[in-house]
């Protein structure tokens, strides 16, 4: 069963933390072969000092948790549309040649047909 975990990394001399997702096991993608992390481009205060900073941290963590839940549901449904940007750049015939030729003559003749 796939797991999606929220992780934090210190940035800006330790005053801010960046939020990213970790996929376990890694997701296998066409271009990069495996995707283990997804950066969310969300930042929170490492040690909030004011009431506004605390509220902002809570709001951003709720957004991050919502994104984590969406990614988990997409993985369970085998919907990898969030990786679609990398897939759009791949040539279909090249992909079919790399992955289809090992299956036999039927795949080769269908590739030649295309």
N, CA and C atoms as an extended XYZ file, in Angstrom:
342
Properties=species:S:1:pos:R:3:atomname:S:1:resname:S:1:resid:I:1 pbc="F F F"
N         0.839       -1.179        0.000 N   UNK     1
C         0.000        0.000        0.000 CA  UNK     1
C         0.883        1.240        0.000 C   UNK     1
N         0.629        2.189       -0.891 N   UNK     2
C         1.470        3.389       -0.948 CA  UNK     2
C         1.249        4.289        0.270 C   UNK     2
N         2.304        5.004        0.619 N   UNK     3
C         2.221        5.979        1.700 CA  UNK     3
C         2.680        7.324        1.176 C   UNK     3
N         2.011        8.368        1.604 N   UNK     4
C         2.387        9.740        1.272 CA  UNK     4
C         2.582       10.461        2.600 C   UNK     4
N         3.785       10.987        2.799 N   UNK     5
C         4.153       11.566        4.082 CA  UNK     5
C         4.529       13.033        3.888 C   UNK     5
N         4.038       13.906        4.766 N   UNK     6
C         4.457       15.315        4.778 CA  UNK     6
C         5.804       15.419        5.474 C   UNK     6
N         6.738       16.092        4.834 N   UNK     7
C         8.059       16.288        5.420 CA  UNK     7
C         8.380       17.777        5.422 C   UNK     7
N         9.268       18.168        6.319 N   UNK     8
C         9.671       19.558        6.464 CA  UNK     8
C        11.188       19.656        6.338 C   UNK     8
N        11.647       20.735        5.705 N   UNK     9
C        13.083       20.976        5.566 CA  UNK     9
C        13.352       22.433        5.919 C   UNK     9
N        14.355       22.671        6.745 N   UNK    10
C        14.703       24.036        7.151 CA  UNK    10
C        15.306       24.804        5.984 C   UNK    10
N        14.858       26.045        5.832 N   UNK    11
C        15.401       26.941        4.812 CA  UNK    11
C        15.571       28.321        5.428 C   UNK    11
N        16.221       29.214        4.723 N   UNK    12
C        16.391       30.613        5.142 CA  UNK    12
C        17.004       30.710        6.535 C   UNK    12
N        18.151       30.071        6.696 N   UNK    13
C        18.897       30.114        7.957 CA  UNK    13
C        18.084       29.620        9.147 C   UNK    13
N        17.180       28.698        8.922 N   UNK    14
C        16.422       28.094        9.997 CA  UNK    14
C        15.202       28.864       10.449 C   UNK    14
N        14.877       29.983        9.803 N   UNK    15
C        13.703       30.749       10.211 CA  UNK    15
C        12.427       30.225        9.561 C   UNK    15
N        12.542       29.554        8.420 N   UNK    16
C        11.385       29.020        7.703 CA  UNK    16
C        11.596       27.536        7.443 C   UNK    16
N        10.494       26.847        7.180 N   UNK    17
C        10.535       25.434        6.811 CA  UNK    17
C         9.755       25.252        5.519 C   UNK    17
N        10.317       24.481        4.614 N   UNK    18
C         9.654       24.149        3.363 CA  UNK    18
C         8.928       22.820        3.539 C   UNK    18
N         7.758       22.692        2.931 N   UNK    19
C         6.955       21.476        3.050 CA  UNK    19
C         7.022       20.723        1.729 C   UNK    19
N         7.261       19.422        1.810 N   UNK    20
C         7.264       18.588        0.621 CA  UNK    20
C         6.645       17.236        0.958 C   UNK    20
N         6.310       16.473       -0.076 N   UNK    21
C         5.724       15.148        0.091 CA  UNK    21
C         6.758       14.080       -0.211 C   UNK    21
N         6.717       12.995        0.546 N   UNK    22
C         7.570       11.843        0.274 CA  UNK    22
C         6.670       10.664       -0.073 C   UNK    22
N         6.965       10.013       -1.196 N   UNK    23
C         6.203        8.844       -1.624 CA  UNK    23
C         6.989        7.595       -1.267 C   UNK    23
N         6.322        6.671       -0.616 N   UNK    24
C         6.974        5.426       -0.245 CA  UNK    24
C         6.041        4.274       -0.572 C   UNK    24
N         6.330        3.400       -1.470 N   UNK    25
C         7.511        3.285       -2.313 CA  UNK    25
C         7.516        4.364       -3.382 C   UNK    25
N         8.701        4.647       -3.960 N   UNK    26
C         8.787        5.697       -4.984 CA  UNK    26
C         7.894        5.375       -6.180 C   UNK    26
N         7.410        6.437       -6.829 N   UNK    27
C         6.558        6.293       -8.004 CA  UNK    27
C         7.466        6.210       -9.221 C   UNK    27
N         7.242        5.221      -10.068 N   UNK    28
C         8.047        5.079      -11.278 CA  UNK    28
C         7.434        5.911      -12.381 C   UNK    28
N         8.248        6.801      -12.932 N   UNK    29
C         7.816        7.742      -13.950 CA  UNK    29
C         8.571        7.455      -15.243 C   UNK    29
N         8.024        7.927      -16.361 N   UNK    30
C         8.614        7.665      -17.667 CA  UNK    30
C         9.984        8.326      -17.800 C   UNK    30
N        10.092        9.609      -17.455 N   UNK    31
C        11.340       10.334      -17.672 CA  UNK    31
C        12.384       10.071      -16.595 C   UNK    31
N        12.017       10.294      -15.357 N   UNK    32
C        13.004       10.244      -14.288 CA  UNK    32
C        13.117        8.868      -13.635 C   UNK    32
N        12.363        7.917      -14.118 N   UNK    33
C        12.384        6.521      -13.653 CA  UNK    33
C        11.790        6.337      -12.263 C   UNK    33
N        12.027        7.237      -11.315 N   UNK    34
C        11.364        7.132      -10.025 CA  UNK    34
C        11.255        8.515       -9.389 C   UNK    34
N        10.085        8.766       -8.822 N   UNK    35
C         9.825       10.031       -8.146 CA  UNK    35
C         9.598        9.708       -6.683 C   UNK    35
N        10.435       10.247       -5.821 N   UNK    36
C        10.306        9.982       -4.400 CA  UNK    36
C         9.761       11.194       -3.650 C   UNK    36
N        10.030       12.409       -4.157 N   UNK    37
C         9.611       13.618       -3.466 CA  UNK    37
C         8.855       14.538       -4.414 C   UNK    37
N         7.931       15.315       -3.849 N   UNK    38
C         7.257       16.373       -4.591 CA  UNK    38
C         7.290       17.637       -3.734 C   UNK    38
N         7.897       18.672       -4.251 N   UNK    39
C         7.957       19.948       -3.540 CA  UNK    39
C         6.621       20.664       -3.704 C   UNK    39
N         6.059       21.137       -2.618 N   UNK    40
C         4.766       21.807       -2.646 CA  UNK    40
C         4.882       23.318       -2.758 C   UNK    40
N         6.087       23.863       -2.634 N   UNK    41
C         6.315       25.306       -2.661 CA  UNK    41
C         5.502       26.019       -1.585 C   UNK    41
N         5.395       25.393       -0.434 N   UNK    42
C         4.733       25.984        0.728 CA  UNK    42
C         5.768       26.157        1.836 C   UNK    42
N         5.692       27.266        2.536 N   UNK    43
C         6.639       27.539        3.614 CA  UNK    43
C         5.898       27.959        4.874 C   UNK    43
N         6.421       27.512        6.014 N   UNK    44
C         5.874       27.908        7.306 CA  UNK    44
C         7.009       28.463        8.158 C   UNK    44
N         6.646       29.171        9.220 N   UNK    45
C         7.633       29.696       10.153 CA  UNK    45
C         8.134       28.565       11.034 C   UNK    45
N         9.451       28.503       11.233 N   UNK    46
C        10.036       27.455       12.066 CA  UNK    46
C         9.646       27.631       13.530 C   UNK    46
N         9.694       28.866       14.004 N   UNK    47
C         9.269       29.154       15.378 CA  UNK    47
C         8.422       30.426       15.337 C   UNK    47
N         7.099       30.267       15.173 N   UNK    48
C         6.235       31.441       15.067 CA  UNK    48
C         6.231       32.247       16.365 C   UNK    48
N         6.297       33.563       16.200 N   UNK    49
C         6.385       34.438       17.360 CA  UNK    49
C         5.086       35.196       17.627 C   UNK    49
N         4.309       35.464       16.598 N   UNK    50
C         3.077       36.223       16.781 CA  UNK    50
C         1.871       35.330       16.507 C   UNK    50
N         0.716       35.840       16.876 N   UNK    51
C        -0.528       35.108       16.663 CA  UNK    51
C        -0.812       34.940       15.169 C   UNK    51
N        -0.471       35.935       14.381 N   UNK    52
C        -0.681       35.850       12.932 CA  UNK    52
C         0.179       34.763       12.309 C   UNK    52
N         1.412       34.654       12.748 N   UNK    53
C         2.290       33.615       12.217 CA  UNK    53
C         1.780       32.219       12.568 C   UNK    53
N         1.239       32.071       13.771 N   UNK    54
C         0.678       30.783       14.177 CA  UNK    54
C        -0.526       30.437       13.316 C   UNK    54
N        -1.402       31.421       13.080 N   UNK    55
C        -2.576       31.188       12.230 CA  UNK    55
C        -2.161       30.858       10.800 C   UNK    55
N        -1.147       31.562       10.301 N   UNK    56
C        -0.675       31.302        8.945 CA  UNK    56
C        -0.092       29.885        8.847 C   UNK    56
N         0.672       29.467        9.856 N   UNK    57
C         1.216       28.109        9.861 CA  UNK    57
C         0.104       27.063        9.834 C   UNK    57
N        -0.942       27.273       10.637 N   UNK    58
C        -2.058       26.321       10.670 CA  UNK    58
C        -2.762       26.250        9.321 C   UNK    58
N        -2.981       27.413        8.690 N   UNK    59
C        -3.652       27.438        7.389 CA  UNK    59
C        -2.820       26.735        6.325 C   UNK    59
N        -1.528       26.978        6.312 N   UNK    60
C        -0.664       26.344        5.312 CA  UNK    60
C        -0.558       24.850        5.561 C   UNK    60
N        -0.504       24.432        6.813 N   UNK    61
C        -0.452       23.000        7.110 CA  UNK    61
C        -1.752       22.303        6.719 C   UNK    61
N        -2.884       22.988        6.836 N   UNK    62
C        -4.151       22.413        6.364 CA  UNK    62
C        -4.146       22.229        4.851 C   UNK    62
N        -3.601       23.215        4.138 N   UNK    63
C        -3.489       23.102        2.677 CA  UNK    63
C        -2.573       21.935        2.308 C   UNK    63
N        -1.450       21.827        2.994 N   UNK    64
C        -0.504       20.740        2.727 CA  UNK    64
C        -1.139       19.376        3.020 C   UNK    64
N        -1.898       19.281        4.087 N   UNK    65
C        -2.566       18.023        4.424 CA  UNK    65
C        -3.619       17.677        3.376 C   UNK    65
N        -4.319       18.667        2.855 N   UNK    66
C        -5.300       18.438        1.795 CA  UNK    66
C        -4.618       17.906        0.539 C   UNK    66
N        -3.490       18.505        0.184 N   UNK    67
C        -2.744       18.035       -0.989 CA  UNK    67
C        -2.238       16.615       -0.759 C   UNK    67
N        -1.771       16.325        0.456 N   UNK    68
C        -1.293       14.972        0.776 CA  UNK    68
C        -2.403       13.949        0.610 C   UNK    68
N        -3.591       14.275        1.087 N   UNK    69
C        -4.736       13.368        0.956 CA  UNK    69
C        -5.118       13.153       -0.503 C   UNK    69
N        -5.088       14.225       -1.295 N   UNK    70
C        -5.396       14.096       -2.723 CA  UNK    70
C        -4.396       13.191       -3.422 C   UNK    70
N        -3.101       13.368       -3.133 N   UNK    71
C        -2.072       12.530       -3.749 CA  UNK    71
C        -2.239       11.068       -3.332 C   UNK    71
N        -2.588       10.845       -2.079 N   UNK    72
C        -2.794        9.475       -1.613 CA  UNK    72
C        -3.950        8.825       -2.364 C   UNK    72
N        -5.058        9.550       -2.506 N   UNK    73
C        -6.199        9.003       -3.248 CA  UNK    73
C        -5.849        8.745       -4.705 C   UNK    73
N        -5.052        9.643       -5.304 N   UNK    74
C        -4.638        9.435       -6.684 CA  UNK    74
C        -3.766        8.188       -6.812 C   UNK    74
N        -2.899        7.945       -5.841 N   UNK    75
C        -2.060        6.751       -5.887 CA  UNK    75
C        -2.882        5.483       -5.713 C   UNK    75
N        -3.860        5.525       -4.836 N   UNK    76
C        -4.701        4.353       -4.606 CA  UNK    76
C        -5.502        4.024       -5.863 C   UNK    76
N        -5.970        5.071       -6.571 N   UNK    77
C        -6.738        4.862       -7.805 CA  UNK    77
C        -5.839        4.669       -9.015 C   UNK    77
N        -4.523        4.679       -8.819 N   UNK    78
C        -3.536        4.587       -9.906 CA  UNK    78
C        -3.706        5.707      -10.917 C   UNK    78
N        -4.031        6.884      -10.430 N   UNK    79
C        -4.175        8.074      -11.265 CA  UNK    79
C        -2.934        8.936      -11.050 C   UNK    79
N        -2.009        8.881      -11.996 N   UNK    80
C        -0.757        9.613      -11.872 CA  UNK    80
C        -0.781       10.895      -12.689 C   UNK    80
N        -1.915       11.565      -12.720 N   UNK    81
C        -2.046       12.774      -13.532 CA  UNK    81
C        -1.171       13.916      -13.012 C   UNK    81
N        -0.776       13.889      -11.746 N   UNK    82
C         0.087       14.942      -11.244 CA  UNK    82
C         1.503       14.822      -11.797 C   UNK    82
N         1.820       13.708      -12.448 N   UNK    83
C         3.099       13.554      -13.130 CA  UNK    83
C         2.958       13.758      -14.635 C   UNK    83
N         1.823       14.253      -15.081 N   UNK    84
C         1.515       14.335      -16.506 CA  UNK    84
C         2.440       15.280      -17.262 C   UNK    84
N         3.013       16.257      -16.609 N   UNK    85
C         3.895       17.188      -17.313 CA  UNK    85
C         5.070       16.455      -17.938 C   UNK    85
N         5.651       15.532      -17.225 N   UNK    86
C         6.781       14.780      -17.770 CA  UNK    86
C         6.323       13.823      -18.864 C   UNK    86
N         5.131       13.303      -18.746 N   UNK    87
C         4.640       12.348      -19.732 CA  UNK    87
C         4.281       12.993      -21.057 C   UNK    87
N         3.933       14.269      -21.051 N   UNK    88
C         3.542       14.935      -22.283 CA  UNK    88
C         4.717       15.130      -23.235 C   UNK    88
N         5.928       15.141      -22.718 N   UNK    89
C         7.103       15.362      -23.548 CA  UNK    89
C         7.624       14.087      -24.205 C   UNK    89
N         7.073       12.934      -23.877 N   UNK    90
C         7.580       11.657      -24.368 CA  UNK    90
C         6.930       11.323      -25.706 C   UNK    90
N         7.752       10.864      -26.641 N   UNK    91
C         7.260       10.431      -27.940 CA  UNK    91
C         6.650        9.042      -27.797 C   UNK    91
N         5.409        8.891      -28.237 N   UNK    92
C         4.706        7.625      -28.063 CA  UNK    92
C         5.401        6.486      -28.798 C   UNK    92
N         5.802        6.707      -30.038 N   UNK    93
C         6.435        5.641      -30.820 CA  UNK    93
C         7.773        5.224      -30.217 C   UNK    93
N         8.516        6.193      -29.679 N   UNK    94
C         9.782        5.859      -29.027 CA  UNK    94
C         9.529        5.020      -27.767 C   UNK    94
N         8.538        5.422      -26.997 N   UNK    95
C         8.175        4.651      -25.800 CA  UNK    95
C         7.716        3.244      -26.178 C   UNK    95
N         6.913        3.156      -27.231 N   UNK    96
C         6.405        1.863      -27.689 CA  UNK    96
C         7.553        0.992      -28.194 C   UNK    96
N         8.542        1.589      -28.851 N   UNK    97
C         9.692        0.832      -29.346 CA  UNK    97
C        10.520        0.293      -28.190 C   UNK    97
N        10.761        1.139      -27.178 N   UNK    98
C        11.577        0.721      -26.037 CA  UNK    98
C        10.904       -0.376      -25.221 C   UNK    98
N         9.593       -0.281      -25.029 N   UNK    99
C         8.904       -1.213      -24.138 CA  UNK    99
C         8.168       -2.328      -24.857 C   UNK    99
N         8.012       -2.236      -26.161 N   UNK   100
C         7.225       -3.233      -26.867 CA  UNK   100
C         8.016       -4.272      -27.614 C   UNK   100
N         9.233       -3.948      -28.025 N   UNK   101
C        10.002       -4.875      -28.854 CA  UNK   101
C        10.346       -6.164      -28.126 C   UNK   101
N        10.435       -6.125      -26.837 N   UNK   102
C        10.794       -7.340      -26.091 CA  UNK   102
C         9.628       -8.326      -25.999 C   UNK   102
N         8.423       -7.916      -26.394 N   UNK   103
C         7.255       -8.786      -26.274 CA  UNK   103
C         7.020       -9.673      -27.490 C   UNK   103
N         7.694       -9.401      -28.578 N   UNK   104
C         7.565      -10.303      -29.720 CA  UNK   104
C         7.188       -9.616      -31.003 C   UNK   104
N         6.857      -10.442      -31.979 N   UNK   105
C         6.621       -9.984      -33.343 CA  UNK   105
C         5.349       -9.159      -33.442 C   UNK   105
N         4.314       -9.468      -32.680 N   UNK   106
C         3.056       -8.724      -32.766 CA  UNK   106
C         3.250       -7.255      -32.398 C   UNK   106
N         4.027       -7.000      -31.352 N   UNK   107
C         4.288       -5.622      -30.953 CA  UNK   107
C         5.109       -4.892      -32.012 C   UNK   107
N         6.092       -5.583      -32.586 N   UNK   108
C         6.925       -4.956      -33.616 CA  UNK   108
C         6.105       -4.605      -34.852 C   UNK   108
N         5.224       -5.505      -35.271 N   UNK   109
C         4.425       -5.218      -36.455 CA  UNK   109
C         3.402       -4.113      -36.176 C   UNK   109
N         2.863       -4.047      -34.968 N   UNK   110
C         1.925       -2.965      -34.659 CA  UNK   110
C         2.647       -1.626      -34.609 C   UNK   110
N         3.908       -1.600      -34.132 N   UNK   111
C         4.701       -0.361      -34.134 CA  UNK   111
C         4.977        0.079      -35.570 C   UNK   111
N         5.302       -0.875      -36.435 N   UNK   112
C         5.532       -0.541      -37.840 CA  UNK   112
C         4.262       -0.037      -38.502 C   UNK   112
N         3.114       -0.534      -38.054 N   UNK   113
C         1.838       -0.063      -38.586 CA  UNK   113
C         1.609        1.406      -38.247 C   UNK   113
N         1.961        1.792      -37.017 N   UNK   114
C         1.801        3.193      -36.611 CA  UNK   114
C         2.751        4.064      -37.385 C   UNK   114
